[in-house]
Amino acid sequence: MQKWIIAAAAAVIVAAPVIVSPSIASAQAPIVLKFSHVVAPNTPKGKGAEKFKELGEKYTAGKVKIEVYHNSSLYKDKEELEALQLGAVQMLAPSNSKFGPIGIKEFEVFDLPYILPNKDALRKVTDGAIGKRLLTLLEPKGMVGLAYWDNGFKQMTANKPLNMPADYKGMKFRIQSSKVLEAQFRSLGAIPQVMAFSEVYQALQTGVVDGQENTPSNMYTQKMHEVQKFTTLTNHGYIGYVVVVNKKFWDGLPADVRGQLEKAMNEATVYSNTISETENSEALEDIKKSGKTQIITPTAEQNAAMRKAMEPVYADVGARVGKKLIEDVLKETTGGTH
C-alpha cells in the first residue's frame, strides 16, 4: 500500500506542468526570444532583425538567445500577429497595414497616398507625439510597440506602362490587408487583391494579379522585377514597420535584461533606418542593370494627375482611420494640405 501511494505521488509530480517564468529561466537556461518576419534577410528589416540579434545577445551576455526567422519561414502575414498574441513567437516587425485587421485602424494612416512626402516628414510623425500615441494603442491587444523601422517609398509595377490613372483601370493589384490601400486602388479604377507577401511572386508570374506596389528592396529580393515588364517610380506611398513584442513576455523579463534589450533595439533601429534609403537605391540600380523591367519616371503632369485621382481616398477612409489623426499627420508632414 505504501509503495502504491509513493508511486501515485511520483506520477502526479511527473504529470504536473512546470511553468518557468523568464526571470527564473535566466538563472538557468537562456531566455529564448523568437523574432519572426516575412521578408528576405538582405532587406532593411531583415538586416535590422539580425543587428538586434547580434546586439541583444551581446548586451545580455548570453542570458537571451534571439532566434530570427525570415521569409515567412514560421508564419505568413495573416498568421503572425495572432501567433504573437498567443505567445508562439515573442517579436515581430509587421508593416503598419497589418494592424487594421486586428482593430487598430489608426496605423493605416501611413497607407494614405502622398501623405509622407519624404523621410524628414516621416520622422516628425514617428519620433513625435503622434508616433508615441499610436504605440499606446497596441497594449490592449497584448503587445508592446518598441520602435518604428523604415523600408521606404513604394513604386508601381505591371506588365504594361503605368503613366496616368486611366492605365490602372480594370487591372488586378496585389495589396496588403488595408482598407486604405483598397480605397487607393479603387480610386484608380483597379481591382485590389489582398495577398500574403510570400505569394506575390508566383501570383505575378502566373497572372493571378497584374501588378503590385512595393519598395525596390522588397521587389529585388523577391525577384518581382523578373516577372513585371514595367516599374513606374511613383513614390506614392510608404512602407514602414512597427517592432512589437508580446506584452506578457516583455513585462516578465528581469528589469536589467529588458533594459539591455531596449538598448539593443534602439541601436538596431538607428542602424535599420540609416541603411533603408541606401538599400532601396542599390536595389533600384540592380533592377535597372538586370534589364528585365523598364523603369518609367513620371512627368510632373503625370504625378499631378495621380495625386488628383487619389485625393478622394482621404474622405473615403476618414471615418475609419480618424479625421483628427489625418489632420494631425498632415500638419506635421505637409503643413495641413495633401
C-alpha positions as CSV (number, residue, x, y, z in Angstrom):
1,M,0.0,0.0,0.0
2,Q,2.8,2.4,0.9
3,K,4.6,1.6,-2.4
4,W,1.4,2.4,-4.3
5,I,1.0,5.8,-2.6
6,I,4.6,6.7,-3.3
7,A,4.2,5.7,-7.0
8,A,1.0,7.6,-7.3
9,A,2.6,10.7,-5.8
10,A,5.5,10.4,-8.2
11,A,3.2,10.1,-11.1
12,V,1.4,13.3,-10.1
13,I,4.7,15.1,-9.8
14,V,5.8,14.0,-13.3
15,A,2.4,14.9,-14.8
16,A,2.2,18.4,-13.2
17,P,3.2,21.1,-15.7
18,V,6.2,23.1,-14.8
19,I,5.8,26.8,-15.6
20,V,9.1,28.7,-15.7
21,S,9.0,32.5,-15.8
22,P,11.6,34.4,-17.8
23,S,13.2,35.6,-14.5
24,I,13.7,32.0,-13.3
25,A,14.8,30.8,-16.7
26,S,17.5,33.5,-16.9
27,A,19.2,31.9,-13.9
28,Q,19.2,28.5,-15.6
29,A,19.0,28.4,-19.4
30,P,19.0,31.4,-21.8
31,I,15.6,33.1,-22.4
32,V,14.6,32.3,-26.0
33,L,13.2,35.2,-28.0
34,K,11.8,34.2,-31.4
35,F,11.7,37.1,-33.9
36,S,9.7,36.3,-37.0
37,H,9.3,38.3,-40.2
38,V,8.1,37.8,-43.7
39,V,10.9,39.5,-45.8
40,A,14.3,38.4,-47.0
41,P,17.3,38.7,-44.7
42,N,19.1,41.1,-47.1
43,T,16.3,43.8,-46.8
44,P,16.4,46.7,-44.4
45,K,14.0,44.8,-42.0
46,G,16.0,41.6,-42.4
47,K,19.3,43.3,-41.6
48,G,17.7,45.2,-38.7
49,A,16.5,42.0,-37.2
50,E,20.0,40.4,-37.5
51,K,21.5,43.5,-35.9
52,F,19.1,43.3,-33.0
53,K,20.0,39.6,-32.5
54,E,23.7,40.5,-32.5
55,L,23.4,43.4,-30.1
56,G,20.7,41.8,-27.9
57,E,22.8,38.6,-27.3
58,K,25.9,40.7,-26.7
59,Y,24.4,43.1,-24.2
60,T,22.6,40.4,-22.2
61,A,25.8,38.4,-22.1
62,G,24.1,35.2,-23.2
63,K,21.1,35.5,-20.9
64,V,18.9,35.8,-24.0
65,K,19.1,33.7,-27.2
66,I,17.4,35.5,-30.1
67,E,16.2,33.3,-33.0
68,V,15.4,35.2,-36.2
69,Y,13.0,33.5,-38.7
70,H,12.8,35.3,-42.1
71,N,10.9,34.9,-45.4
72,S,7.7,33.7,-43.7
73,S,9.5,30.6,-42.6
74,L,7.4,30.5,-39.4
75,Y,4.2,32.5,-40.2
76,K,2.7,34.3,-43.2
77,D,1.3,37.8,-43.0
78,K,-2.2,37.0,-41.7
79,E,-0.9,34.5,-39.1
80,E,2.0,36.3,-37.4
81,L,0.1,38.8,-35.2
82,E,-2.1,36.0,-33.8
83,A,1.0,33.9,-33.2
84,L,2.5,36.8,-31.2
85,Q,-0.7,37.4,-29.2
86,L,-0.7,33.7,-28.3
87,G,2.9,33.7,-27.3
88,A,4.1,31.3,-30.1
89,V,6.6,34.0,-31.1
90,Q,7.8,36.9,-29.0
91,M,8.7,39.6,-31.5
92,L,7.6,40.7,-35.0
93,A,8.0,43.7,-37.2
94,P,4.8,43.9,-39.2
95,S,4.0,46.7,-41.6
96,N,1.7,49.4,-40.4
97,S,-1.1,48.0,-42.6
98,K,-1.2,44.7,-40.6
99,F,-2.7,46.4,-37.5
100,G,-6.0,47.4,-39.2
101,P,-7.4,43.8,-39.4
102,I,-6.9,43.3,-35.7
103,G,-8.8,46.5,-34.8
104,I,-6.1,49.2,-34.7
105,K,-7.1,51.1,-37.8
106,E,-5.2,54.2,-36.9
107,F,-1.9,52.7,-38.2
108,E,-3.5,52.7,-41.7
109,V,-2.9,56.5,-41.7
110,F,0.6,55.6,-43.0
111,D,-1.0,53.9,-46.1
112,L,-2.6,57.2,-47.3
113,P,-1.2,58.1,-50.7
114,Y,1.2,61.0,-50.7
115,I,0.8,61.8,-47.0
116,L,4.5,61.4,-46.4
117,P,6.5,63.5,-48.9
118,N,9.9,62.5,-47.5
119,K,11.9,60.9,-44.7
120,D,12.1,64.1,-42.7
121,A,8.4,64.4,-42.6
122,L,8.1,60.7,-41.6
123,R,10.5,61.2,-38.7
124,K,8.4,64.1,-37.4
125,V,5.5,61.7,-37.1
126,T,7.1,58.5,-35.8
127,D,9.5,60.3,-33.4
128,G,7.0,62.8,-32.1
129,A,3.7,62.8,-30.1
130,I,1.7,61.1,-32.9
131,G,4.1,58.1,-33.1
132,K,4.0,57.6,-29.3
133,R,0.2,57.9,-29.2
134,L,-0.1,55.2,-31.8
135,L,2.2,52.8,-29.9
136,T,0.0,53.0,-26.8
137,L,-2.9,51.5,-28.8
138,L,-1.0,48.2,-29.1
139,E,-1.0,47.4,-25.4
140,P,-4.7,46.4,-25.0
141,K,-4.0,43.9,-27.8
142,G,-1.3,42.2,-25.7
143,M,1.7,43.7,-27.3
144,V,4.2,46.5,-26.7
145,G,5.5,48.7,-29.5
146,L,9.2,49.2,-29.3
147,A,10.3,51.0,-32.5
148,Y,9.4,52.2,-36.0
149,W,11.5,50.7,-38.7
150,D,11.6,52.2,-42.3
151,N,11.5,50.4,-45.5
152,G,10.9,53.1,-48.0
153,F,8.6,54.6,-50.6
154,K,6.5,52.4,-53.0
155,Q,6.7,52.1,-56.7
156,M,4.1,50.6,-59.1
157,T,4.8,47.6,-61.3
158,A,2.8,45.9,-64.1
159,N,3.3,44.3,-67.5
160,K,2.2,47.5,-69.2
161,P,3.3,51.1,-68.8
162,L,1.6,52.9,-65.9
163,N,1.7,56.6,-66.6
164,M,-1.8,58.0,-66.0
165,P,-4.7,57.0,-63.7
166,A,-6.6,55.6,-66.7
167,D,-3.8,53.0,-67.2
168,Y,-4.8,51.2,-64.0
169,K,-8.5,50.7,-64.9
170,G,-9.6,47.1,-64.6
171,M,-6.2,45.8,-63.5
172,K,-5.8,43.4,-60.5
173,F,-3.3,44.7,-58.0
174,R,-1.9,42.8,-55.0
175,I,-2.2,44.8,-51.8
176,Q,-1.6,44.2,-48.1
177,S,-4.8,43.9,-46.0
178,S,-5.6,47.6,-45.6
179,K,-8.9,49.3,-46.3
180,V,-6.9,52.5,-47.2
181,L,-5.0,50.6,-49.9
182,E,-8.2,49.1,-51.2
183,A,-9.7,52.6,-51.5
184,Q,-6.5,53.8,-53.2
185,F,-6.6,51.3,-56.0
186,R,-10.4,51.6,-56.4
187,S,-9.9,55.4,-56.9
188,L,-7.7,54.4,-59.9
189,G,-10.4,52.0,-61.2
190,A,-8.2,49.0,-60.4
191,I,-9.2,45.8,-58.5
192,P,-7.3,45.3,-55.2
193,Q,-6.5,41.7,-54.2
194,V,-5.3,41.1,-50.6
195,M,-2.4,38.6,-50.7
196,A,0.4,37.4,-48.4
197,F,3.8,38.8,-49.3
198,S,5.3,35.3,-49.8
199,E,2.7,34.6,-52.5
200,V,3.2,37.7,-54.6
201,Y,6.0,36.5,-57.0
202,Q,4.0,33.4,-58.1
203,A,0.8,35.4,-58.4
204,L,2.6,37.9,-60.7
205,Q,4.3,35.1,-62.7
206,T,1.0,33.2,-63.3
207,G,-1.2,36.2,-63.9
208,V,-3.3,35.8,-60.8
209,V,-2.6,39.5,-60.3
210,D,-1.5,42.1,-62.9
211,G,0.6,44.3,-60.8
212,Q,1.7,45.4,-57.3
213,E,3.2,48.2,-55.3
214,N,6.4,47.9,-53.3
215,T,9.8,49.3,-52.4
216,P,12.7,48.4,-54.6
217,S,14.4,46.4,-51.9
218,N,11.4,44.1,-51.5
219,M,10.9,43.9,-55.3
220,Y,14.5,42.9,-55.9
221,T,15.0,40.4,-53.1
222,Q,11.8,38.6,-54.1
223,K,12.6,38.8,-57.8
224,M,9.3,40.5,-58.6
225,H,11.1,42.6,-61.3
226,E,11.7,39.4,-63.2
227,V,8.0,38.9,-63.8
228,Q,7.0,42.5,-64.3
229,K,7.9,44.4,-67.5
230,F,7.5,47.9,-66.2
231,T,8.2,49.8,-62.9
232,T,6.9,53.3,-62.5
233,L,8.7,55.5,-59.9
234,T,5.6,56.9,-58.3
235,N,6.8,57.2,-54.7
236,H,3.1,57.4,-53.9
237,G,3.1,55.6,-50.6
238,Y,5.3,54.4,-47.7
239,I,6.1,51.0,-46.2
240,G,7.3,51.0,-42.6
241,Y,7.2,48.6,-39.8
242,V,6.4,48.6,-36.0
243,V,8.6,46.3,-34.0
244,V,6.3,44.7,-31.4
245,V,6.9,42.3,-28.6
246,N,4.5,40.1,-26.6
247,K,3.5,42.1,-23.6
248,K,3.3,39.3,-21.1
249,F,6.8,38.1,-22.2
250,W,8.3,41.6,-22.1
251,D,6.8,42.5,-18.7
252,G,8.0,39.2,-17.3
253,L,11.7,39.8,-18.1
254,P,14.1,40.8,-15.4
255,A,14.4,44.6,-15.4
256,D,18.1,44.5,-16.3
257,V,17.6,42.2,-19.2
258,R,14.7,44.3,-20.5
259,G,16.9,47.4,-20.3
260,Q,19.7,45.7,-22.2
261,L,17.3,44.6,-25.0
262,E,15.8,48.1,-25.2
263,K,19.4,49.4,-25.7
264,A,19.9,46.8,-28.4
265,M,16.6,47.7,-30.1
266,N,17.4,51.5,-30.0
267,E,20.7,50.8,-31.7
268,A,19.3,48.3,-34.2
269,T,16.6,50.9,-35.1
270,V,19.2,53.6,-35.9
271,Y,21.1,51.1,-38.0
272,S,18.0,49.8,-39.9
273,N,16.6,53.3,-40.6
274,T,20.0,54.5,-41.7
275,I,20.5,51.7,-44.3
276,S,17.0,51.7,-45.7
277,E,17.5,54.5,-48.1
278,T,20.8,53.1,-49.4
279,E,19.3,49.6,-49.7
280,N,16.5,50.8,-51.8
281,S,18.7,52.9,-54.0
282,E,21.1,50.0,-54.6
283,A,18.2,47.6,-55.3
284,L,16.7,50.0,-57.9
285,E,20.1,50.1,-59.6
286,D,20.3,46.3,-59.6
287,I,16.8,46.2,-61.1
288,K,17.9,48.6,-63.8
289,K,21.0,46.6,-64.5
290,S,19.0,43.3,-64.8
291,G,17.3,44.7,-67.9
292,K,14.2,42.7,-67.1
293,T,11.9,45.6,-66.3
294,Q,11.7,49.1,-67.9
295,I,11.9,52.0,-65.4
296,I,9.4,54.8,-66.0
297,T,9.9,58.2,-64.4
298,P,6.6,60.1,-64.4
299,T,6.4,63.7,-65.6
300,A,5.2,66.5,-63.2
301,E,1.8,66.4,-65.1
302,Q,1.5,62.7,-64.6
303,N,2.3,62.9,-60.9
304,A,-0.3,65.7,-60.5
305,A,-2.9,63.5,-62.3
306,M,-2.2,60.6,-59.9
307,R,-2.4,62.8,-56.9
308,K,-5.8,64.2,-58.1
309,A,-7.2,60.8,-58.8
310,M,-6.3,59.5,-55.3
311,E,-7.5,62.6,-53.4
312,P,-10.9,61.1,-52.7
313,V,-9.3,58.4,-50.6
314,Y,-8.8,60.8,-47.7
315,A,-12.6,61.4,-47.4
316,D,-13.4,57.8,-48.1
317,V,-11.4,56.4,-45.1
318,G,-11.6,59.4,-42.8
319,A,-14.1,57.9,-40.5
320,R,-12.1,54.6,-40.3
321,V,-8.7,56.0,-39.7
322,G,-9.8,59.1,-37.8
323,K,-10.2,62.5,-39.3
324,K,-8.4,64.2,-36.4
325,L,-5.4,61.8,-36.8
326,I,-5.2,62.5,-40.5
327,E,-5.3,66.3,-39.9
328,D,-2.6,66.0,-37.2
329,V,-0.3,64.0,-39.6
330,L,-0.9,66.4,-42.5
331,K,0.0,69.4,-40.2
332,E,3.3,67.6,-39.4
333,T,4.1,66.5,-42.9
334,T,2.7,68.9,-45.4
335,G,1.6,72.0,-43.5
336,G,-2.0,70.8,-43.4
337,T,-2.7,70.0,-47.1
338,H,-2.5,67.0,-49.4
